[in-house]
Amino acid sequence: MILVTSASGHVGTAIVSALLEAKRPVRAFVHSEKDRGKLEQLGASDIVIGDLLDPEQLGAAFGGVTQVVHIGPPEHPRELAIGQAMIDFASQHQVRQFVFFSVLHPFISSLRHHWNKLLVQEYLVDSGVPYTILNPTMFMQNPQQTAQSGKMALPWSPDQLMSVVDLADVTEVAVKVLGEDGHLRAAYDLVGDQPLSQRQMAEIIGKVAGKPVEVQQLPFQNVTARMPRDTPLEAYESDSLERMFLYYSRHGLTGSPNVLGWVLGRAPTSYEAFVRRSLGK
């Protein structure tokens, strides 16, 4: 049995769907009845509703589990505590593989959500639980809205280089590392193709769609002023995103596609191929 946390999120849904298609037994851990309905539409039947911060609810999900795919909640102030609890339960239940979804370059301390994942990685490695760590970069965003509106607006510099990756490639890797030998004690950077600036991405979308795309950098203060800060959790999430926008504007975020290509056994999906597939071109 494979336990998948945050199973109703963007990544979790893709992983659960791919594992079901591969006829692998999956237990989806979700937060609400609404999330349950989303997973049931995919064909999932073993669904646990609970809170990742509730030890009793979390521990109950581990019965019969042999592998774990842990997708931590992004920009959460207690991500480390959640990761540690997951790893402790995995150790108690003698889980034979703990697949941790981390992020490209988790060592960047300026990006708080990256650094928290690094601390989870450290705890995982020290725990003795057999692990595989996946470090995906930013996912390729659906270009349909950009093509329809003719505009790409973002709160960081459109000229900084960014490495992006196709979620379908990352999902394929997740299924491979769960189903093949030889991936224990490995940490894989998952980067698709060569880095591009947002301006270059807009040019590719425009070329494929057959219409120009205007690139706009949104005023930083205007974006951050609208971020919710009414609760401590909202304030933490908004502060993390603000730091991310500043970092991207100054440095971008880039990596090499070599590891992803090696794990897949083929070249990673290029941004243009992703756009063509998304737009049906």
C-alpha positions in Angstrom: 0.0 0.0 0.0 1.3 3.5 -1.0 0.2 6.4 1.3 0.0 9.7 -0.5 -0.3 12.9 1.5 -1.8 16.2 0.3 -3.5 13.9 -2.2 -6.1 16.4 -3.5 -3.5 19.0 -4.4 -2.1 19.8 -7.8 0.8 17.3 -7.4 -1.0 14.8 -5.2 -3.9 14.4 -7.7 -1.5 13.7 -10.5 0.4 11.1 -8.5 -2.7 9.3 -7.3 -4.1 9.2 -10.8 -0.9 7.8 -12.2 -0.6 5.2 -9.5 -4.2 4.1 -10.0 -3.5 3.8 -13.8 -0.5 1.7 -13.0 -2.7 -0.6 -10.9 -0.8 0.2 -7.7 -2.7 0.2 -4.3 -3.1 3.8 -3.1 -4.3 5.3 0.1 -5.0 9.0 -0.3 -4.7 11.3 2.8 -6.9 14.4 2.3 -8.2 17.2 4.5 -12.0 17.3 3.9 -15.0 15.7 2.4 -14.7 17.9 -0.6 -11.3 16.5 -1.2 -12.6 13.0 -0.9 -15.1 13.7 -3.7 -12.3 14.9 -5.9 -10.3 11.7 -5.4 -13.3 9.5 -5.8 -13.8 11.0 -9.3 -10.3 9.7 -10.1 -11.3 6.2 -9.0 -9.6 6.2 -5.6 -11.5 4.2 -3.0 -9.0 4.1 0.0 -9.3 7.7 1.2 -8.5 8.9 4.7 -9.7 12.3 5.9 -7.6 13.9 8.5 -5.2 16.6 9.7 -1.5 16.2 9.1 -1.0 17.9 12.4 -3.1 15.4 14.3 -0.9 12.5 15.4 -3.9 10.1 16.0 -5.4 10.7 12.6 -2.1 10.6 10.8 -1.0 7.4 12.6 -4.2 5.6 11.7 -3.4 6.1 8.0 -0.3 4.0 8.2 -1.9 0.6 8.7 -0.6 -1.8 6.0 1.5 1.0 4.3 4.8 -0.1 2.8 5.6 3.0 0.8 4.9 6.7 1.4 4.8 9.7 -0.9 4.9 12.8 1.3 3.9 16.1 -0.3 4.3 18.7 2.4 1.9 21.7 2.5 3.7 24.6 0.8 4.4 27.8 2.7 3.2 26.2 6.0 4.9 27.3 9.3 4.8 23.8 10.7 6.0 22.0 7.6 9.1 20.6 9.5 6.9 19.3 12.3 4.6 17.6 9.8 7.5 16.0 8.0 9.1 14.8 11.2 5.8 13.2 12.3 5.4 11.5 8.9 9.0 10.1 9.1 8.5 9.0 12.7 5.4 7.0 11.8 7.2 5.6 8.7 10.0 4.4 11.0 7.5 2.8 13.5 5.7 1.0 10.7 9.0 -0.1 9.0 8.0 1.5 5.7 10.4 0.3 3.1 10.5 3.6 1.0 9.7 7.2 1.9 9.5 9.4 -1.2 9.7 13.0 -0.2 8.6 15.7 -2.6 11.1 18.5 -1.9 12.1 21.4 -4.2 15.0 22.4 -6.5 17.8 23.9 -4.4 16.3 23.4 -0.9 19.5 25.0 0.5 18.5 28.5 -0.5 17.8 30.0 2.9 16.3 33.2 1.5 13.4 31.0 0.3 11.8 29.9 3.6 9.7 27.2 2.0 12.8 25.7 0.4 14.8 25.8 3.7 12.0 24.0 5.6 12.1 21.2 3.1 15.9 21.0 3.6 15.3 20.5 7.3 12.8 17.7 6.5 15.4 16.1 4.3 18.0 16.2 7.0 15.6 14.6 9.5 14.7 11.9 6.9 18.3 11.0 6.1 19.2 10.8 9.8 16.1 8.7 10.6 17.4 5.6 8.9 14.1 5.3 6.9 14.8 4.2 3.3 14.2 7.3 1.2 14.0 8.8 -2.2 14.0 12.6 -2.5 12.5 14.3 -5.5 13.5 18.0 -6.1 11.3 19.4 -8.8 11.6 23.0 -10.0 8.6 25.2 -10.7 6.0 23.4 -12.8 5.2 24.6 -16.3 2.0 26.6 -16.0 -1.0 26.0 -18.3 -0.5 28.4 -21.2 -4.2 28.4 -22.3 -5.2 31.5 -20.4 -2.1 33.4 -21.6 -2.8 32.5 -25.2 -6.4 33.6 -24.9 -5.7 36.9 -23.1 -2.6 37.7 -25.0 -0.9 38.8 -21.8 1.5 37.2 -19.3 1.6 39.1 -16.0 3.8 38.2 -13.1 5.3 39.8 -9.9 9.0 39.2 -10.7 11.4 40.1 -13.4 10.4 38.6 -16.8 14.0 38.6 -17.8 15.5 36.3 -15.1 16.1 32.8 -16.2 13.8 30.1 -14.7 14.0 26.3 -14.9 10.5 24.7 -15.2 9.4 21.1 -15.5 6.3 19.3 -16.9 4.3 17.8 -14.0 3.7 14.8 -16.3 7.4 14.1 -16.3 7.6 14.4 -12.5 4.6 12.1 -12.1 6.3 9.6 -14.4 9.4 9.7 -12.2 7.4 9.2 -9.1 5.8 6.0 -10.5 9.2 4.8 -11.6 11.0 5.3 -8.3 8.1 3.6 -6.5 8.1 0.6 -8.8 11.7 0.0 -9.6 14.7 -1.1 -7.6 17.8 1.1 -7.4 16.3 4.4 -6.2 16.9 4.2 -2.5 19.1 6.8 -0.9 18.8 9.0 -4.0 18.0 12.7 -4.4 17.0 13.7 -7.9 16.8 17.2 -9.2 13.8 17.3 -11.6 14.4 20.1 -14.2 12.9 20.1 -17.7 14.9 21.3 -20.7 17.1 24.5 -20.5 16.1 27.6 -18.5 14.0 30.3 -20.0 13.0 33.8 -19.0 9.2 34.5 -18.7 9.7 36.7 -21.8 11.0 33.8 -23.7 8.2 31.6 -22.5 5.7 34.2 -23.7 7.4 34.3 -27.1 7.0 30.5 -27.4 3.3 30.6 -26.4 2.8 33.4 -29.0 4.5 31.4 -31.7 2.5 28.3 -31.1 -0.8 30.2 -30.6 -0.2 32.4 -33.7 -0.7 35.6 -31.8 1.6 38.0 -29.8 1.8 37.8 -26.0 2.5 40.9 -24.0 4.6 40.5 -20.9 3.9 42.6 -17.9 5.8 42.8 -14.5 3.2 43.6 -11.9 4.2 46.3 -9.4 5.6 44.4 -6.4 3.9 46.6 -3.8 0.5 46.3 -5.5 0.7 42.5 -5.4 1.9 42.1 -1.8 -0.6 44.7 -0.5 -3.4 42.4 -1.6 -2.0 39.3 0.1 -4.1 38.1 3.0 -2.6 38.5 6.5 -5.6 38.2 8.8 -4.4 35.1 10.5 -0.9 33.9 11.5 -1.0 31.2 8.8 -2.0 33.7 6.1 0.7 36.1 7.2 3.3 33.3 7.1 2.2 32.2 3.6 2.1 35.7 2.3 5.5 36.6 3.7 7.0 33.4 2.1 5.6 34.3 -1.3 6.8 37.9 -0.9 10.3 36.6 -0.3 10.0 34.2 -3.3 9.0 37.1 -5.7 12.0 39.1 -4.5 14.4 36.2 -4.9 13.1 35.3 -8.4 13.5 39.0 -9.5 17.1 39.1 -8.3 18.3 35.6 -9.1 15.8 33.5 -11.0 15.9 29.7 -10.3 17.8 27.4 -12.6 19.1 23.8 -12.7 20.2 21.1 -15.1 17.9 18.7 -16.9 20.5 15.9 -17.0 19.2 14.0 -13.9 15.6 14.0 -15.1 16.6 12.8 -18.5 18.6 10.0 -16.9 15.7 8.8 -14.7 13.2 9.0 -17.5 15.4 7.4 -20.0 14.5 10.1 -22.5 14.8 13.9 -22.9 12.6 15.8 -20.6 9.6 17.6 -22.1 10.6 20.9 -23.6 8.6 24.0 -22.8 7.5 24.3 -26.5 6.4 20.7 -26.5 4.4 21.3 -23.4 2.7 24.4 -24.9 1.9 22.6 -28.1 0.3 19.7 -26.1 -1.6 22.1 -23.9 -2.9 24.1 -26.8 -3.6 21.1 -29.0 -1.2 22.2 -31.7 
